[in-house]
């Protein structure tokens, strides 16, 4: 059986997509072979990572305003992602002769991520800024950002007041009760940790420290 992604660029595409999707959704299970298939299809058809992420975010945000249970599998987002890609392609068609967009600038992305870190975590913002001095490839840079993002979430969780923590715990307990008996205990623990991360990020409006995060892109994108 062929590997879901054989090239390093394809694997980077999926890893970035997976990380963003789990951060947004706190998915109770690891992404499935079907999710790999969906993501591989997007990649094969030339869907840019930023288009896929933006379409996923818009779909999740729309569902949450209706208080629906957010979909946990990439297959649910296949139609909106492909529709977003078609719209992008249609808008770009008349401007085929226009200059090509500037190449991805990791330094500018790090500047935007640094600015998005709340003042209460100035030390971590400085660590993001320091990454601009590292002569590493994007994959290594993404790994270092992930480590800082982990510490940002842990530091923010400590700052939750009793009322906010109790409200979050009540919501997470309700989710875990629904999953108990269907998911192994170890997986339940990982699920709760992911959901807590998502709740803390939303409570404090924390950025996702990733080169592929919306927080890393120019406002005009």
Secondary structure, 3 states (H helix, E strand, C coil): CCCCCCCHHHHHHHHHHHHHHHHHHCCCCCCCHHHHHHHHHHHHCCCCHHHHHHHHHHHHHHHHHCCCCCCCCHHHHHHHHHHHHHHHHHHHHCCCCCCCCCCCCHHHHHHHHHHHCCHHHHHHHHHHHHHHHCCCCHHHHHHHHHHHHHHHHHHHHHCCCHHHHHHHHHHHHHHHHHHECCECHHHHHHHHHHHHHHHHHHHCCCCCCCCCCHHHCCCCC
